[in-house]
Amino acid sequence: MTYTLSLGQRVRLTEIESTAVCADPVAIDDAVRGRVRASRETLEKFVAEERVIYGVNTSMGGFVNWLVPVSKARQLQENLLNAVATNVGPRLDDTTVRAIMTSRIVSLSRGNSAISLTNLEKLIAVRNSGVVPCVPEKGSLGTSGDLGPLAAIALVCIGQWKARLDGEVLPGAEALRRVGIEPMELSYKEGLALINGTSGMVGLGSINVAQAKRLLQAYLLVSALSVEALAGKTKPFDPRVHKLKPHKGQQAVAEFLWDTLADSTLAVDELDTEHLLSGEMGDETKAGSQSIEDAYSVRCTPQILGPVVDSLAWIEQVVEDELNSSNDNPLVDPDEAEVFHNGHFHGQYVSMAMDHLAIAMTTLMNLSNRRIDRFLDKSNSEGLPAFLCQEDPGLRLGLMGGQFMTASLTAETRAKAMPMSIQSLSSTADFQDIVSFGFVAARRAREVLENVAHVVAFELLCACQAADIRGTDGLSPATRRLYEQTREVVPYLDHDETITDYVEALAQRLLTQPGLG
Ligand SMILES: N[C@@H](CC(=O)O)c1ccccc1
């Protein structure tokens, strides 16, 4: 289905992801066309008046103070694209490139960048054509926006560099020829308009946020299942106690667990504490084999996932605001009949949001990592067999090895969660002297998410194994659905076998499949 951009509409971040995943075409309406034309005409008027405007009749970056006549505009703009397309490394996947292109189209369609309507429409045509520019992922400062990644895209639009089409890598000119698109011819400011913004980090960020939301949603249900499978107590989730602390996310998580576990007989309502005081002072008090209170990784679930929920809402809002912005310099506002030299290409907001996403997801992973340990350690699992190995323990090692994987991923992920947004380095003879590295932050958040999904997948595997051992009759209806969906992918393990394929399949579902459970 075509996704049409209208003037003044707020584009949802999740729409960038969904249109990129499905390769839905994007389009603009007449009001957008009118506004884009007006912005270009305003700039043309200023050029006729011989005003000095950055990237129009000046050079760029460290050569900002060099005048270049508009008669040389096409050469200047093409030189700009080639000079800054210096990224290296693995090529971004098709979905991410489409999300980045759509994010740039959203920004340019606001009609403040003075790109010609012809060239905006060509960018849209390339985005919709199946031609996917090859974008090496490493090398963006994130402040000139994402010059490197966006220049790789812009070069293909002018018939240079390289692109994929139906799985084949072709020269940009050949790729355009095959889909019947004439290369763009750039006039003054247009190369700059295509690249001088934050659309790289916003495009990749949109995918990260959409996946993080799914993973978090699923994790709330995984948490409920883990509480049941660890014979955890529900009373700490009673909404009445959460009224006593006003954090919204915490309250929402507690309410979810409370409601979900209401019909569970595996989770424990409350201990009958009456007979517990029969011992002498100093005796170990036990309620049968049960502890009086659960460990933090069960009991404090709302207090740990609450801030993750609230953080994600903030992160989504920030990246969505950036998406719906004119992130470019200079900007030409036709209503004000003004040109603004400005710094809207700066990616600090998104950089900090992506760092925050990495921290939030790592927090979730830390929780998951602790629960996995409880599932496998028989002294902490409220009666489960060691390493969830019911049949032939010792001859078999059970699920022991899964923890090696999750411990390794957890350690690696913590290192990846070190902030990028404070790593600024100066470049361009101190012209770009403080930068955001937002695209690097977004790439690292993506890596964090992938790792976290694998750790959560193993917790889910353990929880289902434990539920089978305890008896699944006691599951609540919602956790039973999750259990059954998981059993479509991984069976109860009564023999030792490699779990790699199971964990990877579950992780993929957690990131991409909405509404698990
Ligand atoms: N982001 C611009 C600078 C600016 O808009 O002031 C740029 C372009 C090219 C090379 C370096 C820097």
The ligand as a Gaussian input file, in Angstrom:
#p B3LYP/6-31G(d) Opt

LIG

0 1
 N       27.312000      20.145000       7.351000
 C       28.035000      20.976000       6.477000
 C       28.435000      22.185000       7.225000
 C       27.305000      23.138000       7.513000
 O       26.170000      22.891000       7.179000
 O       27.603000      24.170000       8.084000
 C       29.198000      20.315000       5.824000
 C       29.104000      20.001000       4.502000
 C       30.184000      19.425000       3.853000
 C       31.341000      19.137000       4.545000
 C       31.422000      19.445000       5.864000
 C       30.349000      20.046000       6.514000

